[in-house]
Amino acid sequence: MSSAGLCRPTAGTAFTFFSNPVLVGTHPQITVSVAVPNFPKPTGKVKICDGKKKVLLTTTLKGKNNGVKTIRLPVLKRGAHKIKVVYLGAPRITGSKAAAQTPTVVK
């Protein structure tokens, strides 16, 4: 058996903000999309971070949602934020990161 049969597919992860800029005092919302070749219904954990270390939340992607989930983030302080989304993978899927986005929270 070749080692190619043992490889796990790698996910592609992306996200979009419902609005940018975000009004101060409101909960920003994002839609996360995880696509995996030959896995129409990926599952696993998704982590959302603000900057390098601050984890805003971790949530679970369920198969019934076909790799898409809308997430309500905590209220963010005024200013620019570097939001990162990381799909942590699943037993048969390698995780991935989406490109960071920088929404601005304004008055």
N, C-alpha and C positions, 0 to 999 in steps of 0.2 A: 504494500500500500504506500502511495506517495505521501509526502508531508503536505502537499497541497490540499488533500482531503481533510486535514486537521486544522486548517486555518479558520479563524473566526472572521466573519464579515465586519467591516468597520462602518459605524453609523455616520451619517451626515447630520449635523445639528444646526438649526437656525432659529432666530427669534425676531419678532417685530413688536414695537410699542404701539399701543392703541393711539397715543398722542405724544408729541414731542414738540414744544416744551410741555412739561408736567406742571400743573398748578400746585403751589405749596399747600400742604394740608390734605392733599388727596392721595389716594392709593393708585399708583401707576399700574396698568395692566399690560401684560405681554402675552403673546401667543408663541409657544415653543413648538417647533416641528422637528421630529426625528425620523429620518428615512434610512432604511437599511435594505440593501439588495436582497431579494428573496425572503424578506420578513415584512409582510404587509402590516403587521400589528405588533410593533416592538414594545417591550415593557422594560421597566427598570427605573432607577432613581435619577432625578434631575436636580442639580444644585445651581442656585442663583447667587452670585456674589457681587458685592459692590467694592471695587478696587481689588487689591491683591489678596487680602486676608478676610475681609468681613463677609461672612455667609449670611445672606438675607433669609434664605429658606431652602429646604430640601423637600421635594415632593416626589410622588410616584407616578410614573407614566403607566397607564393601564392599556392593555391590548384592545379593548373595545373602542378606544378613541383613535385608533389607526395612526398612532404616533404624533398626535396633535393635542395640546393642552393649553387652555387659557389660565393664566395665573395672576392673581391679585397680589402685588408686592406690598410690603409695609410702606408707610409714609416715609418719604425721604426728605432730608434737610435741604434747604435752599442752596442752589449752586449746581455745578456739573458733577455727574457721577459716572464712573466707568463700570457699566453693568456687563457681567460675563455669565454665560450659561454653559454648564458642563453636563453632558449626558454621561453617567457613570458606567453605562453598559449593562449587560446581563450575562448569564452563564454562557450563552452562545454568541454574544455580540460584543465587539470591542467598542468602548466608549469614544466620545469625541467632544470637541469644544466648538461653540459658535464664535464667530468674530465678535469682539466686544463692541458695544455701542455706548455712546455718551449722551444720555438725555440731560436736559437742564431743567431744574426745578425753579420756577419763577413765581412772583407774587401775582 
